Amino acid sequence: MKKTIISFLVMLFLVTLPIGTSTNHKVEAIWFQSPQLEVHFINVGQGDGVLVIMPNGKKMLVDGGPRESGIRIVDYLKKHSIDELDLVVSTHPDADHIGGLIHVLQNIKVKQVLDSGKLHTTETYREYLQIVRRNQIPMEIAKIGQSVELDQRVDVTILNSHNADEENNEASIVMKITLGKVDYLLAADAEGDSEKEMLARQDLEAEIMKVAHHGSVTSTSEEFLNKVDPKIAILSFGAENPYGHPHKEVVQRLKEHDIKIYSTSEYESLVVKTNGRSYKIYSKIDEVGQLKAAHPKQYVGNLAIVELDLKKEKIMIKNNRDHDVLMMGWKIISEVGNQVFQFPPDYVLKAGDTVTVYSTDKKLPHHSDVLWWLEETNIWNDVGDRALLFTPNGGLADYEGKKSS
């Protein structure tokens, strides 16, 4: 009887031991044994560069960023032991998308090029075409609804391509990539008109979206975002770009939809892997090109103009970043009057805080969150004036326009 009781207690003890670690290993093993699709959103500065690695090992590069990023992309490919690309996609002929492809085409074997067919008159575009012809690379013009055959398990569909459109951005090749239940939408620089056309004829739903036109307000409308319904948004832009990308309206729209936002500007690349059932996002790659289980932090935003009051002669700036910012070198410019306000070199705008700059001669209480536009008053009286906020390196962080009432 005692032996029976002891045996029962031992069995009960073994059954109640924690098994989480063992189960986790099994889950990980199942995840990595499934076919893997990798999409690498490479930091090319102010531009786009996306590497797609299919489960069967075939590789597709979508755009190459500006010319100066070409070396970076080639180095990135070699780091991943890639010396041949099965397909290069040139979404449209803007220099921040095809410039880097010139160096890629010169140094990496490319089997085929898929082009929007949109003609352009720049030297960069001419050089790109010359290299394609010189290397005798077959070129195909993308068509809406076309399927790109690279891996029988992965659907790659062209949702937009308008080579006859007057605007380069509207001519952009937009692609949807699907493995199982997981979709990626690569929106290139497609803008409002293209979005409306896609809404009328395409299945746009996707878990991961490369936000169009670097987060410009000309793209990613509320209606388009509702149809795509992404869980992850990737913003590809240069940290000190002169266009104010990503625009605060787009960032706010993404946040209101409870979408997780990531930025290429903070990492060598962002990699989203899927087995067709779930997906994982990485930002750490070791010296031999292996992914590490380190996950990127979400993009929280830049410094932004949150209020411009012409009557009260005040402008309010908010630090949307997750760290304090030393404001030395930052400046506000009145576009019409060309008056310039330089922030004090020792002023620190704390994370999440605001500062208000007044340009009035009225006496107001002194606070740490208030600054004065010295020797200047009535800055914002001009009808149709705009406030421009510039970074120390000359990048446009934000802008706000108001009409005097």
C-alpha positions in Angstrom: 0.0 0.0 0.0 2.8 2.4 0.9 4.6 1.6 -2.4 1.4 2.5 -4.3 1.0 5.8 -2.4 4.6 6.7 -3.0 4.4 5.8 -6.7 1.2 7.9 -7.0 2.9 10.9 -5.3 6.0 10.7 -7.6 3.8 10.5 -10.6 1.7 13.5 -9.4 4.9 15.5 -8.8 6.2 14.7 -12.3 2.9 15.6 -13.9 2.8 19.0 -12.1 6.3 20.0 -13.1 6.4 23.2 -15.3 6.6 22.2 -19.0 6.6 25.7 -20.5 10.2 25.5 -21.7 9.7 22.2 -23.4 6.5 23.4 -25.1 8.1 26.6 -26.2 10.9 24.7 -27.9 8.4 22.6 -29.7 6.5 25.7 -30.9 9.7 27.3 -32.1 10.7 24.1 -33.9 7.4 23.9 -35.7 7.5 27.6 -36.6 11.0 27.4 -38.1 10.3 24.1 -39.9 7.5 25.7 -41.9 8.3 27.5 -45.2 9.7 30.9 -44.5 9.2 34.2 -46.3 11.5 37.1 -45.4 10.9 40.7 -46.3 13.8 43.0 -45.4 13.0 46.8 -45.3 16.5 48.2 -45.7 17.5 51.6 -44.3 18.4 53.5 -47.5 17.9 56.9 -46.1 15.2 59.0 -47.9 13.9 56.3 -50.2 12.8 52.7 -50.5 14.7 49.5 -50.7 13.0 46.1 -50.0 14.6 42.7 -50.2 12.2 39.7 -50.5 13.6 36.2 -49.9 11.1 33.4 -51.0 10.8 30.1 -49.2 12.5 28.4 -52.2 15.5 30.8 -51.9 14.7 33.1 -54.8 15.3 36.8 -54.2 13.6 39.9 -55.3 14.7 43.5 -54.7 12.1 46.2 -54.9 13.7 49.6 -55.5 17.2 50.7 -54.4 16.9 54.0 -52.7 18.9 57.1 -53.8 22.1 56.8 -55.6 24.3 57.0 -52.5 22.6 54.0 -51.0 23.6 51.6 -53.7 26.9 50.7 -52.0 24.9 50.0 -48.8 22.5 47.7 -50.5 25.2 45.7 -52.3 27.0 45.3 -48.9 23.8 44.2 -47.4 23.2 41.6 -50.1 26.7 40.3 -49.8 26.3 40.1 -46.0 23.5 37.7 -46.7 25.6 35.8 -49.2 23.5 37.0 -52.1 25.4 37.5 -55.4 22.4 37.0 -57.7 18.9 38.5 -57.8 16.1 36.7 -59.6 14.1 39.9 -60.0 14.6 43.6 -59.5 11.5 45.7 -59.4 11.7 49.4 -60.3 8.5 50.8 -59.0 8.8 54.2 -60.7 11.6 56.4 -62.0 12.2 58.8 -59.1 15.8 59.1 -58.1 15.1 58.0 -54.5 13.9 54.7 -55.8 16.1 53.8 -58.8 19.3 55.7 -57.9 20.8 52.9 -55.8 19.8 50.3 -58.4 22.5 51.6 -60.7 25.2 50.3 -58.3 23.2 47.1 -57.7 23.0 46.3 -61.4 26.7 47.0 -61.9 27.8 44.6 -59.1 25.1 41.9 -58.7 23.9 39.5 -61.3 20.2 40.3 -62.1 18.1 37.8 -64.1 15.2 40.1 -64.9 13.8 43.6 -64.3 10.2 44.5 -63.8 9.6 48.2 -64.5 6.6 50.5 -64.3 7.2 51.7 -67.9 7.0 55.3 -66.8 9.5 57.3 -68.8 11.5 60.1 -67.3 14.1 62.6 -68.5 16.7 62.6 -65.7 20.3 61.5 -66.0 19.7 58.9 -63.2 16.9 57.3 -65.2 18.9 57.3 -68.4 21.9 55.7 -66.7 19.6 53.0 -65.2 18.2 52.1 -68.6 21.7 52.0 -70.2 23.0 49.5 -67.6 20.0 47.3 -68.1 20.6 47.3 -71.8 24.3 46.9 -71.6 24.0 43.9 -69.3 21.3 42.5 -71.5 18.9 42.0 -68.7 15.3 41.1 -69.8 12.9 43.9 -68.9 9.1 43.5 -68.5 6.6 46.3 -68.0 4.2 45.6 -65.1 0.5 45.3 -65.7 -2.3 45.6 -63.1 -3.5 42.2 -62.0 -0.3 40.5 -63.2 1.1 37.6 -61.1 4.8 37.4 -60.5 6.0 33.8 -60.5 8.9 33.3 -58.2 7.7 30.6 -55.7 4.5 28.5 -56.1 3.7 28.9 -52.4 3.8 32.7 -52.6 1.4 34.9 -54.5 2.8 38.2 -55.8 0.3 40.4 -57.4 0.6 43.8 -59.1 -2.2 46.1 -57.8 -1.1 49.3 -59.5 1.1 50.4 -62.4 0.3 53.3 -64.6 3.1 54.0 -67.2 0.9 56.5 -69.0 0.2 58.6 -65.9 1.7 62.1 -65.9 2.9 61.8 -62.3 5.7 59.4 -61.4 4.3 58.6 -58.0 0.9 57.6 -59.4 2.7 55.3 -61.9 4.2 53.4 -59.0 4.1 49.6 -59.0 2.2 48.5 -55.9 2.6 44.8 -54.9 0.8 42.4 -52.6 2.8 39.4 -51.4 1.0 36.6 -49.7 2.1 33.4 -48.0 -0.8 31.5 -46.5 -2.8 33.8 -44.3 -0.2 36.6 -44.1 0.0 39.5 -46.6 2.4 42.3 -47.2 1.4 45.4 -49.1 4.3 47.4 -50.7 2.8 50.7 -51.7 5.8 52.4 -53.2 4.9 56.1 -53.7 1.3 55.6 -54.8 -0.9 58.7 -54.0 -4.5 59.6 -53.7 -5.7 58.9 -57.2 -4.0 55.5 -57.3 -5.5 54.6 -53.9 -9.0 55.4 -55.2 -8.5 53.1 -58.2 -7.2 50.3 -56.1 -10.1 50.6 -53.6 -12.5 50.0 -56.5 -10.9 46.9 -57.9 -8.5 45.2 -55.5 -8.4 43.1 -52.4 -6.1 45.3 -50.3 -6.2 43.6 -46.9 -2.7 43.0 -45.5 -1.1 42.5 -42.1 2.1 44.3 -43.0 2.1 47.6 -45.0 5.0 49.6 -46.3 3.4 53.0 -46.0 3.3 54.9 -49.3 5.5 57.8 -50.2 7.6 57.8 -46.9 4.5 58.8 -44.9 3.5 61.8 -47.0 0.1 63.3 -46.4 -0.6 62.8 -50.1 -1.0 59.1 -49.4 -2.5 56.7 -46.9 -6.1 58.1 -46.8 -8.5 57.1 -44.2 -10.5 55.0 -46.6 -7.4 53.3 -48.0 -6.2 52.5 -44.5 -9.6 51.0 -43.5 -9.5 48.6 -46.5 -5.9 47.5 -45.9 -6.5 47.2 -42.1 -2.8 46.5 -41.4 -1.4 45.5 -38.0 2.1 46.6 -38.8 3.2 49.8 -40.7 6.7 50.3 -42.0 7.8 53.9 -42.6 10.8 54.2 -44.9 12.4 57.7 -44.7 15.6 59.6 -44.0 16.0 60.9 -40.4 16.9 64.4 -41.6 14.9 64.7 -44.8 13.9 68.1 -46.2 10.2 67.1 -46.8 9.0 66.6 -43.2 8.4 62.9 -43.8 6.6 61.2 -42.2 3.9 63.8 -41.9 2.2 64.1 -38.6 -1.2 63.6 -40.0 -0.3 60.2 -41.4 1.4 59.1 -38.1 -1.6 60.2 -36.1 -3.9 58.3 -38.5 -1.9 55.1 -38.1 -2.0 55.5 -34.3 -5.7 56.1 -34.3 -6.1 52.7 -36.0 -4.0 51.1 -33.3 -1.3 50.1 -35.9 2.2 49.3 -34.7 4.6 51.7 -36.4 8.2 51.0 -37.2 10.8 53.2 -38.9 13.7 52.1 -41.1 15.6 55.3 -40.1 16.6 53.8 -36.8 18.0 50.4 -38.0 20.1 48.8 -40.6 17.0 47.0 -41.7 13.6 45.8 -40.4 12.9 42.1 -41.2 9.4 40.7 -41.1 9.4 36.9 -41.4 6.3 34.7 -41.8 5.5 31.0 -42.0 2.1 31.8 -43.5 0.3 31.6 -40.2 2.0 34.2 -38.0 4.8 36.7 -38.4 7.8 38.0 -36.4 9.6 41.3 -36.8 13.4 41.7 -36.2 15.9 44.5 -36.3 19.1 42.9 -35.3 21.4 41.1 -37.7 24.8 39.8 -36.8 28.0 40.0 -38.7 27.3 36.9 -40.8 23.8 38.0 -41.7 21.8 35.9 -39.1 18.7 37.3 -37.5 18.8 37.8 -33.8 15.7 37.6 -31.6 15.8 41.3 -30.8 12.7 43.2 -31.6 12.6 46.9 -32.7 11.0 49.6 -30.7 7.9 51.3 -32.3 8.2 54.7 -33.9 6.7 57.4 -31.7 7.1 60.4 -33.9 9.2 63.6 -34.3 9.0 67.1 -33.0 5.8 68.7 -34.3 3.9 71.9 -34.4 0.7 71.3 -32.5 -0.7 74.8 -32.4 -0.3 78.0 -34.4 -2.5 80.9 -33.1 -2.2 84.0 -35.3 -4.2 86.3 -33.0 -2.4 85.4 -29.8 1.0 85.3 -31.6 2.1 81.9 -30.4 3.3 78.7 -31.8 3.5 75.4 -29.7 6.0 72.6 -30.4 5.6 69.1 -28.9 8.4 66.5 -28.5 6.7 63.3 -29.6 10.0 61.3 -29.3 10.6 58.9 -26.4 13.7 60.9 -25.3 14.6 64.5 -24.4 15.9 66.7 -27.2 18.6 69.4 -26.9 17.1 72.2 -29.1 20.4 73.8 -30.1 20.3 74.5 -33.8 16.5 74.0 -34.1 14.7 76.9 -35.6 11.2 78.2 -36.5 10.7 80.2 -39.7 7.8 82.4 -40.8 7.6 81.5 -44.5 6.1 84.8 -45.7 8.0 87.2 -43.6 11.2 85.0 -43.5 11.7 85.8 -39.8 13.7 83.2 -38.0 13.6 82.1 -34.3 16.6 80.1 -33.0 16.0 78.0 -29.9 18.4 78.8 -27.1 21.4 76.4 -27.3 21.0 75.1 -23.8 17.2 74.6 -24.0 16.0 70.9 -23.6 12.5 69.9 -24.6 11.7 66.8 -22.6 10.0 63.7 -24.0 6.3 64.3 -24.3 6.5 67.9 -23.3 5.5 71.1 -25.2 7.1 74.5 -25.5 5.2 77.7 -26.6 7.1 80.5 -28.4 5.4 83.9 -28.2 5.9 86.9 -30.5 3.9 89.5 -28.6 4.8 92.5 -26.5 2.2 91.6 -23.9 3.5 90.6 -20.5 2.9 87.0 -19.7 4.0 84.9 -16.7 7.4 83.3 -17.0 7.4 79.5 -17.3 9.9 76.9 -18.3 7.6 75.8 -21.1 7.5 79.4 -22.6 10.0 81.1 -24.8 10.0 84.6 -26.4 10.7 85.6 -30.0 13.1 88.4 -28.9 13.2 91.7 -30.9 10.3 90.5 -33.0 6.6 91.0 -32.5 3.5 90.3 -34.6 5.2 87.6 -36.6 2.0 85.7 -37.6 -0.1 88.6 -38.9 0.5 87.8 -42.6 -2.5 86.2 -44.4 -1.7 82.6 -45.5 1.6 82.4 -43.6 3.1 79.1 -42.7 5.3 78.1 -39.8 8.2 75.8 -40.6 10.2 73.8 -38.0 13.7 72.8 -39.0 16.2 70.4 -37.5 19.8 71.4 -36.8 20.8 69.7 -40.1 18.3 71.6 -42.1 15.7 68.9 -42.4 12.0 70.0 -42.3 10.6 68.4 -39.2 7.1 69.9 -39.5 5.0 72.7 -41.0 1.6 74.3 -40.2 -0.3 76.8 -42.2 -3.1 79.2 -41.1 -5.1 82.0 -42.6 -5.6 85.1 -40.6 -9.2 85.6 -39.5 
